[in-house]
Amino acid sequence: MNIPQNNLPRIPNKKRIEILENQLTTIAGIAIESKAKIVLADDIPITCMPGTNYKHFVLRLKQFEKCSVQESVSLEDRLGLTLLYRKLVDLHPDVFLYFDPHSSLCKNSQCGIFDKRQEGNNRLLYGDEIGHFRPEYPDPLAITWRDYLKTIFRVKH
């Protein structure tokens, strides 16, 4: 049993990871039969400490500093999922491909709630504490996805 934590990185929920692994292994069998490929997209940065009232502190009071974390902490927080995905890619390289957009949403080893990847762009990325993109900015990963898909399909411009 995992004990809830109010800080990062959190302890991976082994039961949930095991359930996901079983489901993805089942899907891999179906994909093998149909000669399909599956892209496993790893998690985006978590920027707020668990339990942060994002709507109140960030959106209402503009206390943006409450949701900023070192990139290494965010990567460690999702390590259970990352290890599962890499394991599945190693076990079924003919089925699973791995995509990791994490670092594309961080800058200078810091992950925050603003998109600071381009000079002068300070758009708010997230609409809540669990990383859902805002309706006003639904596609901050569009270029990252496009570039990744080009490598998969070897598309030339």
N, C-alpha and C positions, 0 to 999 in steps of 0.2 A: 504494500500500500504506500502511495506517495503522500507525503506531508505537504500541504499547501505552503508556499513560500511567498513572502512579500518582497523579494528581491530577485535579482538576476545574477547568474543563470539559475534557472529552475532545474529541479531533478526530473529527468525524462520519465514519462509515464510508460513503463515497460509493457503493461497490459494493452494499452492503446496501440503501441508500436507493434506488438505481436499480432493484434487483430488486423492492423493495416497490412502487415507482411503476409498474412494468410490470404487476405482478399486480393492483394496484388499478385501473389503466386497463382491464385485461381485465374485471374485475368491473363496472366502470362501464358497459361495453357491455352486459353482461347486465342490469344494473339499468335501463338506458334502455329496453330491450325490454320489460321486465316492469313498467315504471313504478314501480320500487321506490326507496326512499331508503336511504342508508347513512350512519350516524353514524361519523365518524372521531374517536375518543377519544384525545386527546393524552396524553402520558406524565405520570405522577405524579412528585413530587419524588424525586430521588436524594439521599440524605442521608449515605451513607457513601462515603469515598474508595475508589476501586478497590483491591482487594486486602485490604480490611479483613476480618479473621476475625470476623464478626458473632457467631457462636455463642460463641466464646471471650471476646472482649472485651466485648461488650454483654450477651448473655444470661447468661453465666457470671460474669464479673468486674464487671458493672454499670458499665462505663465508658461511660456514655451520651453523654458529650461527644465521643466518637470519631465519632459519626454526627449531625452537625449542620452545615448549610451555609447560606450566604446564599441567599435566593430567587433573586436575579439570577444567581448562579453555576449553580444548578440549571436555570433557564430557558435559559441559554446552553448548558448541557451537552446539552440535547435539541433545540437549534435546528434541526439538520438535519431531524429528523422534523416539527417544527412548520412549517418552510418548505414541506416536501413536502405536508403536509395542506392548508395554505392555498392552495398552488398548485392542488391538485386541486379544492378547493371553488370557486376562481375559474374553472377550466376547465369544471367540470361542476356548476354551482350547482343544477341540477335533480335531481342525484343525491346529491351529498355534502353533509352537514351537519357542522359542527365543534363538538366539545365539549371543553372544557379544564378539568379539575378541579384543576389544579396549585395555584393560589393558595388553594383551599379547604382544603388540607392544610398550609398555612403560616400563621404568625402573626407580625406585626410584622417582616416581611421576612426571617424566619428559618424554615427548614424543618428539622425534627428528627424523631425517631422516636416522640415522644409526641404524642397528639392534644390540643393545647392550645387548640382553637378555642372551647371553652366553659369558663367559669370552674369550677375544681374537677375538670375531666376531665383526668386524666393517664394515660389508657390507652395502652399500647404499641401502636403502629400496625402495625409490620412484624415479620415473623418471620425475615427474612433480610436480607442486604445489598443485594438487588436489588429490594426493594419489594413483596414478597408480603405481603398482609395476614394477620394472625394468625388461626388458626381460632377463637380466643376473641373476636375482634372482626373478623368478616369483611366488615362492611358500613359502614365509616365514610363512604362516599360516597353512601349510600342517599338522604339528603335532597337532596344536590346533584344527583344523577341525576333524582330525582323533579321537582325544580324545573325542570331543563332540559327534561325530557320534557313538562312542562306547557306550556312556551313553544312547543314544537314543535307540540303538538296543541291548543294554546289551550284547555286545560282550566280551568274555573272551579270553585272550591270552593263 
